[in-house]
């Protein structure tokens, strides 16, 4: 009788999971819900709320990986769940939002470019999954991304929506230009362009004060001119992309 007790205890232990280990996946699911609700708001015409929820999903995407590493709760299921959430939040939701704001009256052609953007985000995430599976877990974190990552691609893809909210590009105007923009961002995501990773960015000591000042300005803009802040972030990231394009010299898809 006593010989059976250890096996029974072991069986019970395998059926229990610490709640702490589930927190990263909970955050991922929360981000997924933000993305799904953003799609709903986009289709109902609540465009500002849709953008806000996509931004919240980006925050959730950043926190779930950080929590998984800090809590030692990384798992294959978590990785797959994160990838599926990213596709919906940063591929599908931005594509539908841009379509509803700028391309709805452009007919099937506008929808084709929305599809191109969403599918490119999917391909970008699939390539990331393959590369992550082949990487040695003991290697140091990479200092760059291969291609523009999906969250950054979503931020760039939403640029026409940001411009609408600062009265630069009214909704439904210049649909062909918006289509070309989506195609450009889609190409950046599936390219082999090396873009900086936050893990590899180092700030010179003399620039620390400037960085803090920029942070204070950004916080102020969040509460006073949030759309201008998003435009400035996109413009700054575009400058980084252009620098990377110059260094790449055509070796983007080879």
N, C-alpha and C positions, 0 to 999 in steps of 0.2 A: 504493500500500500504506500509506504513512504517513498518507494522508488518512482512512483508516478507523479509525485508533487513537483519536482523540478520541471518536468515536461509540461505540466499544466500551467505553471507559473510562466514558463517561457512562451507558451502559446498565448496567454493573456497579454504579455508584454508586446508581442508582435501585433496585436490588435489595437494597441493604444499608441497615439501620437501626441507628443507635447504640443500644447496650443501655441507656444512660442514659435515652433518650427512652421506653423501654418500662417504666421503673420505676413511673410513676403507674398505668398499666393493670394492672401486676402487683399493686399494692396493692389496686386495685379488685377484681380477681379473688379476692384473698385474703379481702377482706371478703365477697364473694359466697359463698365456701366456708364462711365462718363462719355466714352466714345459713342456708344449706342444712343445715348440721350442727345448727344450733339447731332447725330443724324436726324433724329426726330425733330429737333428744333430747327435744323436747316430746312427740312421739308415743310415746316409750318411757317417759315419766314422769320423766325427769331434768330437772325444771323449773329448778332452780338453774343447771345447766350451760347450759340454753337461754338463760336471761337473760344469763349471762356472755358467751356467744358473740354475742348481739345487741349487747351493749355493746362488744365488740371490733369488730364490724362498723361501729359508729358511729365508733370511733376511726379505723378504716381509711378511712371515708368522709371524715373531716376531713383526713386526711393526703394522700389521693390528689390532691385539688384543690390543696392547698398545694404539693405536689411538682411538679404539672404547671405551676403558675405560676412556681415558682422555677427549674425546669429548662427553662422555655420549651418544654414538651412538650405543650401543649394541642392537642387534635385533635377532630374531629367524632366519630370512633369512640370516643374516650375519654369524651366527653360522653354519648353514647348508652349506652355500657356502664355508666357511673356511674348513669344513670337507671334502667336495668333492675335493677341491683344494689340500688339504694335501694328499689325496689318490693318486691323479694323480702325484703330484710332488715328493712325498716321498715313494710311493709304486710302481707305474707303471714305472715312468721314470728311477729310479735306477735299477729296475729289467731288463728293456730293455737294458740299458747301459752295465750292467755287462754281460748280455747274448751276446751282440754284440762284446764285447771286449774279453771275456774269454770262452764263452760256445757255440758260433755259430757253431763250428765244432764238438761239442759233441752230436749233434742231439737232438732227442726228450727228452732224459734224462736231458740235460741242461735246456731245456725249462720248464720242470716240476719243477725244483728247482727255476727257475725265477718266475713261477706261485705261488709257495709256499710262496716266499718272498712277492709278491704283495698282495696275499690274506691275509697273516698274518697282513700286514699293515692295510688292510681294517678292519679286525676283531679288531685290536687294536683301531682304530678310532671309530668303532661302540661301543665298550665297553666304551670308553671315553665319547661319547655322552650320553649313558645311565646313567653313573655315574654323569655327569654334570646336567642332567635333574632331578636327584633325590637329588642333593645337595641343602642345604639351602643357598640362596644368601647372608644371613647375616653371614655365617660362615667365619672364617679366611681362607686365601688361604692355601692349603695343602703344606707341606714341602717336599713332595715326589710324584713321579709318580708311578702308579701301572703298571709295565712293562715298557720296554724301549719305550719312545715316538717315534712317526713316524719320525720326523726330525732327531733325533739321530740314529734311526734305518737305515735311508737312509745313514747317514754319515758312519756308521759301514759297511753297505752293500757295499758301494763303496770302501772299503779298498783294495780289489784286484786291482781296477783301479788305486788307488793312488800308490800301489806298482809297477805297470807296469811303471808308469811315473818316478820312481826313479831307474828303471832298476833292480828291485829285482825279479819281477814276469812278464816275457814277456807275451804279449797277447796270449791266446790260450794254454798256458802251465798249467799243473796241473789242468785240468778242474774238476776232482773229488774233489780235495781239495777246489776249489771255490764253488762247489755245497754244500759241507759240511758246509762251512762258511756261505752261504746264509741260510741254514737250522738252523744253530746255532743262527744267528741274528733274524730269523723269530720266533724261540722259545722264545727268550728274549722279543720280542714285545708282544706276546700273554700270557706271563707268568704273575704271580702275584708278581714278584720281585719288591721290593721297591727301586727305584732309586732317587737320589737327584733332587729336583726341584730348579731352580735358585732363586725362591722366598724364599726358606728356607735355603739357603747357607749364613753363617755368617763368616766373615773373622776376625781373631784375629788382634788386632792393631799392634802387632809386625810383622805381615805378610803383612801389607799394602805395605811397600816398596818393598818387594819381588814380590807382585802382579803387581805393577807398572813396575818393571823391566821386568817381564815376558811379560807384554803388549807391551813394547817397542821392545823386541826381536821378538814377534809375528808380529808386524807391519813391522819390518825389513824383516822377512821371507816372508811376503806377496809379497814384491817387488823383492826378490832375490831367495828364494827357496820355492815357494808356495806349491809344492807337499810334501816337507818335513814337512812343517807346518801341512798339513792335516794328514799326517802319525802320527806326534807327538800328534795331538789332538785325533786321534783314539786310540793310545796307552794309552794316559792318561785316556780317558774315559773307556777303557777296564780295566784299573787298578781299577777304581771306581766300575765297574760292578763286577769284581772278589771279591772285598771286600763285596759288597752286597750279592753275592752268598754265601760267607762264612757265613755271618750273617743269611741268609735265612735258611740254613741247610735243604734243600729239600722241603721247603714249597712254591714251585713256582707255582704249578698248582692246588693245593687243595683249 
